Amino acid sequence: MRREGLLTPYDERYRKILDLGESIQAHREEFIQRAVKDIQFTCRDTAQEVDTSLNRLKMYAEARPLLEGRRPLGGEGSTVALMLSYNGSAWLNTAITSLYMVGNRVAVKFSSKGSSLSRLTESIYRPIFGDTVRFSREGGKKFLEEALKDPTVSAVVVFGSDVNFLAYESAFREAGKKMVFEGAGQDPFIVFPDADLDLALSDLVTAKFMYSGQTCTAPKRIFIHRSLYEEFLERFVERAAKLVVGSPEDPRTEISPVASRLAVARIREQLKEAVAMGAKVVYGGKIEGNLIHPTVVRDATDVMSGMREEVFGPVAFTTSFDTKEEVVRRAKDHKYGLRAALFGGKEAEETAGELAGESYCHPVPTYTFGKFGTVALNRTRTDSWKGAFVVKAVGGYGYSGWIWETVDGEFRIKQGPKLLSIETSVSGTGNRSHP
């Protein structure tokens, strides 16, 4: 409890978070410029990301009842190693601070694509946090291997590709260390006959094309009821055609080049395969270097790679369905289970219930497929993601996210939505679980 005139450890950390927010605000334009330079995100998207991140930092005041009194998982002075993905700039501060706010020291590894963003972030953190938060320049593989060997590192948190990190399970078993993994999504977006089409279309265009499609929670498998399919596609294409394509430096630009050449190559192959298998590109399809113009594909089937593998760009694969039972089966039949969005009445509500996992991560016998960590019913992505990583648990099932940990000598897997803060700390009584 706070005594008059004295600050609790949580107060002291929160004061530094407020200082961080002020410094980020002071460097706002530089954040935007460096995101444009490093990852070619548009000025518009990065400006919004900075504002969202500043808002989330303030939410640690709301998180006090949940986090105050918690202690680092590895004890005082222990460290959590954090590996970040390239598809972000200011939001990455939320991941760093969520570990810090429960007393962890934090070792941060930025993606090599974010080199100047990393330098800017480090220059902002150093005068506020000292060596409590430090930034690594070594390669990702070496960073991970050193974290596994370092006795002061209690846990490793990774944002990345499941393909790259599933292979490390035996190493974490042997080390007895905890790993929290946040990965890809191939999220279903389902529209029933009685949906509010204006709401669904608005959310689809925003969520699909923000950051030029380079977000894990962008809609990827778009299921439209057959009775609406033609009308919905026509209106979707009309909106996609209005998107401004251009240089990320131009404040008018909404679609800019994709950061990863590998993502571009995959999308090129996905489109080629889809057409060969009977789908039709009804809008776009043009690729110039790393610039992928907004593209809409119709009549996609579930066996196409554009429906099976993550599409990390401004390409929308759409398909129709006839019944609730059909769309439930098709939505569940996937290796990723991050987020699902549904629009409609009773059938949409029933489908949401069938797709939803538990409210917080929990032990599972093995990777669980066919469930989703976040299920949004008649809610926009922005609304359903408020407070993510601070007061809202996020994460998924299948290969979208997991936790490896050894408890009382027994290795186990947990899946479902999580808070990084909770998963890298224990309560004052030593309880590891969600309060």
Secondary structure, 3 states (H helix, E strand, C coil): CCCCCCCCHHHHHHHHHHHHHHHHHHCHHHHHHHHHHHHCCCHHHHHHHHHHHHHHHHHHHCCHHHHCCCEECCCCCCEEEEECCCCCCCCHHHHHHHHHCCCCEEEEECCHHHHHHHHHHHHHHHHHHHHHEEECCCCHHHHHHHHHHCCCEEEEEEECCHHHHHHHHHHHHHHCCEEEEECCCCEEEEECCCCCHHHHHHHHHHHHHHHHHCCCCCEEEEEEECCCHHHHHHHHHHHHCCCCECCCCCCCCCECCCCCHHHHHHHHHHHHHHHHCCCEEEECCCEECCEECCEEEECCCCCCHHHHCCCCCCEEEEEEECCHHHHHHHHHCCCEECEEEEECCHHHHHHHHHHECCCCCEEECCCCCCCECEEEECCCHHHHCCCECCCECECCEECCEEEEEEECCEEEEEECCECHHHHCEECCCCCCCCC
